[in-house]
Amino acid sequence: MAMDIKTGDITQEHVCAIVNAANSSCMGGGGVDGAIHRAGGPEILEACREIRRSLYPEGLPTGRAVATTAGKMPAKYVIHTVGPIWGRCGSEERCDRLLVDAYRNSLQEALRLGCDSVAFPAISTGIYGFPPERAAKVAYQTIRDFLKRHPEMEVVFVFHTEESRRIFEESIAGA
């Protein structure tokens, strides 16, 4: 089981796919989403427009995942997923389930694409307000369970700050 945790710039990761913590429009935004769209260039936006036109005219539902080119980035693909907005799920448990779906469906999309490596940001912990400690436990358990069934996959958690990485590592200690 290959899982790595580091601080860095997810747009510079040399993996098959990077995961974008997207909003439902898939048209770019702030945080990781904006950084990925800027680094990858206009090919990503064009691919997202086509996804919206053909598959999800109302927007990508929370927990689902779709892939596009990575444009100018080292990765081959971007897997866009929409995490839950904390406090708008109906219950904390439903927010947890939707976050599990975002991670699990991203991993399934990576498998479908034939990827052997994928990099994740901390989905939903920015402007979407998911408590980072709780999100870390959900993410770690979901990925750990997936890697037990797919040990050939390499997963990297990439945090933008040392503080975010520290919170994640402390939250999963003993898990």
N, C-alpha and C positions, 0 to 999 in steps of 0.2 A: 504494500500500500504506500503510494507516494503522495505525501501532502507536505507542502512547504508554506511557510508564513514569512512574509517580508514587508519591508517598507520600500516604496518606489513609485514609479510611474507606470500604471498598467498599460498605457499606450505604447510602451517600449518593450513589452514582454515578448520574448521569442518562444511563443507557444502556438499551437494550431488555432486556438480560438480564445478571444477575451470576451468576458461577459460585460454587457452594458446594463447598468441600473437605469433603465430608460423610464420615461413617462409614457402614458398610454398613446400619445400622439406619434411616438417614435421619430419625431422631427428634430430632435436635439433639445437641449435645455441647459441647465446649470450642472455643476459638480462633475462627476464622472461622465455623465451623458454628453455634456458640452465638450469636455476634453477629448472624448473619443471622436465626436463629429469633427472637431477642429483638426485633430491629428490625422484622421483618415481621409479627409477631403470630401469633395462633393459626390463621390461614388456611393458613399454610405447613405447620404440623404436621398439620392435618386433611388437606391434600392428600397429604402424605407417608404418612399412615396408609392412605389409599385406594390409593396406589401399592403399598404393602406388601401390602395385602389382595388387590388384583387382579392385579398384575404380578410382584412380587418378594417372595413370602411368606418366603423365606429370607434376604432382604436384597439390596441392590443390589450386584451383583458389581463387583470392582475393574476400573476402566477404563470401565465403562458410564456413561451419563448419562441423566437424566430431568428433566423440567421441571415446575415448579409455579408458581402465582401468586407474586408478590413481596410480596403483602399490602400493608402500609403504606409500603413503601419506594418511592423514585422509579422504580426499574426496573419493567418489566412482568412479567418472569419471573425465577425462580431456576432455574438449571440445576444439579442436584445430581450430583456425580461423586465416585467413591471412588478415591483415589490409592493406590498401593502402599505397603506398610510396608517400609521399607528393612531388608534382612537376612532377610526372610521370603518372598522371591520365588523362591528356588532359585538365582538367580545375579544379578549386578549387571546383566547385559544384559537379563534378563527383567524386572527392576525398571524399567529404561529403557523397554522396550516397553510395559509397563503404564501408565507415566506418559504416554507418547505417546498411548496409547489414551484416557486420561482427557481430555487436551487435545483430541484430534481428535474424539472423540465429543461433547464439549461444543460444539465449533464446528459439527458436523453438526446437533446439536439446535437450535442457534441459527438455522441456515439453515432447518431444517424449520419453525420457528416464525415465519419471515419477518423475523427480526431483522437489523438492519444495524450493530448495535454490541453489544459484549459486554465485560464487565470480569472479569478473572481475578485470584485471589490466587495465592500461590506454593503450588501443590498439593503435598502430602506433605512439606513441609520443616519442619513444626512437630513435633508429637508423633510423627508417622510416621517421622521421622528421616532422610529422604532428604537427602543432602548438598546444601546450597543451591547450590553452584557447579555441580555436576553437573545438578541439577534445572533451573537457569537455562538451561543449554545445550540440554537436551532441550526445554524449553518454547519457547524462542526459535526453535529450528530447526523445530519442529512448526508453530508459528504462522506463521512466515515462509513456509514451504512452502504452507500453507493460503491465505495472503493472495495469493500469486502466482496462484492459481487463482480466488480470490474477492476481487478488489481493492475491491469495493464494501463490504466488511466493515471496520468499525473495531474494533480490539482495544486495550484498556487493561489494563496490568498495574498493580494497585494493591497497594502494600506498606504494611504497618502501621507500619513504622519506617524511618527514614532508613538505618539500618545494613543492613536487608534489601534496600532499593532499591540501595544502593551495591554490595553483593555481587553482585546480579543484573547491574547495569550493567558491573561489572568482569569478570564471568564471560563476558559475551557480546561484549566488545570484540573486534573483528576477526572476529567470526563471520559 
